[in-house]
C-alpha cells in the first residue's frame, strides 16, 4: 500500500484508504454472517473482530487514521454511514442530503454545508433502505417517497429518482433527547412569561388551539410544550404521520399513519385515524399536522364536544392559517359552501398561535390571535399578543419584543370559569407607553 495521508476527522479520499475501508467492511460482514451472534452483541463482536482483521492484514497506519477508518466501518455496518456523525452531534438539529455529494446541516437555525459525502447514489439508497427496512416500508421508482423515523424518534423523509432529479434525498429532523419545558422557551426568548401564563390557562380551560407556522419553525416543539399543560387525569389520543410528539402524561394513545403496501392497499390516513379516535373516548385529540381533508373531521370533533383539541398547520400568519384550513376542508370532498366552512372554523377554533423562524435563525411565537367569530362572510381575528420588530443588531440578530395588544379575549369568561383570573398586566399595554404614544400622535398631527 502506498504512503497514506489523512488527518484525524478528515474524509477518506485516498483510493487506497477507500479500498482498505471496503476490505474491512466486506471481511467483517462475512464474519458476522458466519457467526451466530445475538443482535445485541453484534456491535461488540465487530469491534473485537475488526482489530483482528486489521492486525492480520499487517497494516501500520497512524493511530488517527486507523481510528477514523474503524469509525467509518462501524458507522457503515451499524449506523447510517457518512451522516452518522452528524446525527451524533448534539448541535445539529437537521440533516439534509441533496444527492451523494451535497449534505447540509442546521445548527442554531443556520444552514451550513457538511464535509462528509456519500460514494454515489447507490450508497445513499442503501442507507435509506437501512432506515426504513425495520419499519416494513419500501422505496423504489414506482414508490419514490417515504416517511419514517429513526429508533430515537427522529423524523425522516426520503425521496429517490425519478422524482428526485439530482439523486436520492434524505431529510432528517432530529429528535430532541431533552424534553423542553415552557421555562426553556422563556429563556430562549421565544415567548414571555405572560404569554406562557396565558397559553397554560387556555389549554387547561379546554380551548381548541391551532399552532401555525412554516417548515422548521418549531411547531412540534411548541405543541409538545403546550400539551404538557394537560392534566394527568385526561385520556389523550395523538395522531401523526410519523410519531414524534413527546407526551409527558401516562394515559396516552399514540396513533400513526400507515402507507399502502406494494399492491397499493392497506393505507391508514390521518383522516382515518381522526375518525377512529372519536370512538376511543378521548378527553383530548392532538393532531401532529393537519394537511388534508381530515381538517373537516377535526372541526366537526371540536364542534361536537371534543374541546381542548390541539393541532398544527403549515401557514405564515394567523389569517393564512384560517385560509389554509378552508382549503383543507374543501379537500374532504364534501362540496360545502365557503360560508358554511368559515362558520365551522369560527365556531370550532378558539385560538391561533403563530410560530416563526426569523431571519437570524431564532424561533419565536410572533402572534397569539383569537378567532372572535364571524362578521358577515368574514372570520374575525383579534391579536392578543403580537411581536414588534424594532431593528437588527450589528451581529444580524433581530431586535424586538412580544407585547400584549390591550385586547382582552372574548373567551375570557371561559378562563375565569376554569379558575384563571389573569391580571390586567397580562393583556393590557403599559399605561405609560400608551400615554406617550398618544402624545407622539398629537405632535405628528
C-alpha positions, 0 to 999 in steps of 0.5 A: 500500500502506498504512503497514506495521508489523512488527518484525524476527522478528515474524509477518506479520499485516498483510493487506497484508504477507500479500498482498505475501508471496503476490505474491512467492511466486506471481511467483517460482514462475512464474519458476522454472517458466519457467526451466530451472534445475538443482535445485541452483541453484534456491535461488540463482536465487530469491534473485537473482530475488526482489530483482528482483521486489521492486525492480520492484514499487517497494516501500520497506519497512524493511530488517527487514521486507523481510528477514523477508518474503524469509525467509518466501518462501524458507522457503515455496518451499524449506523447510517454511514457518512451522516452518522456523525452528524446525527451524533452531534448534539448541535445539529438539529437537521440533516439534509442530503441533496444527492451523494455529494451535497449534505447540509446541516442546521445548527442554531437555525443556520444552514451550513454545508457538511464535509462528509459525502456519500460514494454515489447514489447507490450508497445513499439508497442503501442507507435509506433502505437501512432506515426504513427496512425495520419499519416494513416500508419500501422505496423504489421508482414506482414508490419514490417517497417515504416517511419514517423515523429513526429508533430515537424518534427522529423524523425522516423523509426520503425521496429517490429518482425519478422524482428526485432529479439530482439523486436520492434525498434524505431529510432528517429532523432530529429528535430532541433527547431533552424534553423542553419545558415552557421555562426553556422557551422563556429563556430562549426568548421565544415567548414571555412569561405572560404569554406562557401564563396565558397559553397554560390557562387556555389549554387547561380551560379546554380551548381548541388551539391551532399552532401555525407556522412554516417548515422548521419553525418549531411547531412540534416543539411548541405543541409538545410544550403546550400539551404538557399543560394537560392534566394527568387525569385526561385520556389523550389520543395523538395522531401523526404521520410519523410519531414524534410528539413527546407526551409527558402524561401516562394515559396516552394513545399514540396513533400513526399513519400507515402507507399502502403496501406494494399492491397499493392497499392497506393505507391508514390516513390521518383522516382515518385515524381522526375518525377512529379516535372519536370512538376511543373516548378521548378527553383530548385529540392532538393532531401532529399536522393537519394537511388534508381533508381530515381538517373537516373531521377535526372541526366537526370533533371540536364542534361536537364536544371534543374541546381542548383539541390541539393541532398544527398547520403549515401557514405564515400568519394567523389569517393564512392559517384560517385560509389554509384550513378552508382549503383543507376542508374543501379537500374532504370532498364534501362540496360545502359552501365557503360560508358554511366552512368559515362558520365551522372554523369560527365556531370550532377554533378558539385560538391561533398561535403563530410560530416563526423562524426569523431571519437570524435563525431564532424561533419565536411565537410572533402572534397569539390571535383569537378567532372572535367569530364571524362578521358577515362572510368574514372570520374575525381575528383579534391579536392578543399578543403580537411581536414588534420588530424594532431593528437588527443588531450589528451581529444580524440578530433581530431586535424586538419584543412580544407585547400584549395588544390591550385586547382582552379575549372574548373567551375570557369568561371561559378562563375565569370559569376554569379558575384563571383570573389573569391580571390586567398586566397580562393583556393590557399595554403599559399605561405609560407607553400608551400615554406617550404614544398618544402624545407622539400622535398629537405632535405628528398631527 
